[in-house]
Amino acid sequence: MKAVLVLENRKVWEGKLLGKKGTTVGEVIFNTSMTGYQEILTDPSYKGQIITMTYPEIGNYGINEEDVESSEIWAQGFIIKENWQVPSNFRAKNTLDDFLKSHNVVGISNIDTRKLTKVIRNYGSLKGIISSETDDIRQLTKTLKAYPDIVGRDLVQYVTCKEPYRWKEGLWTAYRGFKNTSNIKERKKIAVYDFGIKKNILRHLWNVGFDVYVFPAYTKWEEVKKQKVDAILLSNGPGDPNSIGQKYIENLKQLALHFPTMGICFGHQIIARVFNIKILKMKFGHHGGNQPVKDIKTGKIDITAQNHNYAIDEKDAMKKGFETTHINLNDGTVEGMKHKNLPIFSVQYHPENSPGPHDTQTLFNKFYAMVEERSNK
């Protein structure tokens, strides 16, 4: 069945239906990862976005029951070049096409994703619409224009958990699955603010020794304090960090001033909001598993996974008491920072991801050591 993709700059691509028959609208971005499409699709940070995979062959290892970052697909749509219908992997339980259909996700295949990526690089992130229901470009353009821009929209409300819960599951190992037993007897208690948390962040926290409690994004800080926690983690999440209401930022500020705090991606930007640091929207953002990041102190280069459309203003962060710890070698944007006086640090990339290298997973150990040191004073 035919499908069509229309961008807000009036560029049009014709291809084949992928996933559910229908129409979907969102901000079109590109992801440079060669693998990991299952984790990408189920990452709540992609809420509101249509994902273009730059790697040409997608679906070749199928879908399994374990490599998901949440219980559903949050992406608005999916764009690929070649869809593999016969997966080759011993863990595969399903095809990509059936996986998209089961979650009611509309996609398109058989288009020139390299050309599309060049358009996004030149014009920046653009709204787009995919449809297998009509090829009436005029009508699709009209629908596209009426769709709200992602800037200024609070998308966290759709992906955060509804009730607090406790997490007790460790990392995955081959042939053994996810580890849920441990020799750690005394654990530090951590409160995770869920702006769109990925499961692997929770697994890493549990694995290094935390007793993990997850709270909805808008939980009052007094409720968390009653739990007698030792630390705070502000999670990844979708959309515009500037859309979070100031009263919630003031709420999170109380936590950051009282407890050791770590931020990841959206959480990194929320820490910037807490300290009134300027946050800027990037032209087309960083989305992929191969972003080079330099540790300024050691000079070490890490290959990181990233997914964000915003970056903090480095000069403003320095004025507000922070120092830069990591930078992106592609464009020089801030990838990590720490407060000069408070036990607070954050990274713009995803240390829980393992796109081949496991370069940055030690950050969870670093945070645990910070919490232990703080509690011993």
PEPEDA-V365421 format. One record per backbone hydrogen bond with DSSP energy under -1.0 kcal/mol. NH is the residue of the N-H (numbers start at 1). CO is the residue of the C=O. Records with the same first field share a line. If there is no record, write none. Layout:
# PEPEDA-V365421
NH->CO, CO
This chain:
# PEPEDA-V365421
3->15
4->131
5->13
6->129
7->11
8->127
10->7
13->5
15->3
16->109
17->1
18->107
20->105
24->130
26->128
27->48
28->126
29->50
31->52
32->287
40->36
41->37
42->38
43->40
46->43
47->44
49->46
50->27
51->77
52->29
53->79
54->31
58->82
62->59
63->94
68->66
74->41
75->41
76->49
78->106
79->51
80->108
82->56
84->58
88->60
92->89
93->63
94->63
99->95
100->96
101->97
102->98
104->101
105->100
107->18
108->78
109->16
110->81
113->111
116->112
117->113
118->114
119->115
120->116
121->117
122->118
123->119
124->120
125->283
128->26
129->6
130->24
131->4
132->22
137->135
140->136
141->137
142->138
143->139
144->140
145->141
146->142
153->150
155->153
158->155
159->156
160->156
165->214
167->212
170->179
173->177
176->173
177->173
179->171
188->209
190->211
191->231
192->213
193->233
194->215
195->193
199->69
201->198
202->198
203->199
204->200
205->201
206->202
207->203
208->204
210->205
211->188
213->190
214->165
215->192
219->216
224->220
225->221
226->222
227->224
228->225
230->189
231->189
232->260
233->191
234->262
235->193
243->240
244->241
249->245
250->246
251->247
252->248
253->249
254->250
256->252
257->253
259->255
261->343
262->232
263->345
264->234
265->347
267->264
269->265
270->266
271->267
272->268
273->269
274->270
275->271
276->273
277->272
280->311
282->309
286->308
288->306
291->304
293->302
294->327
295->300
296->325
299->295
302->293
304->291
306->288
308->286
311->280
313->278
317->313
318->314
319->315
320->316
321->318
322->317
323->338
325->336
326->336
327->294
328->333
329->292
332->328
335->326
336->326
337->346
338->323
339->344
340->321
344->342
345->261
346->337
347->263
348->335
350->305
353->350
356->354
363->360
364->361
366->362
367->363
368->364
369->365
370->366
371->367
372->368
373->369
374->370
375->371
376->372
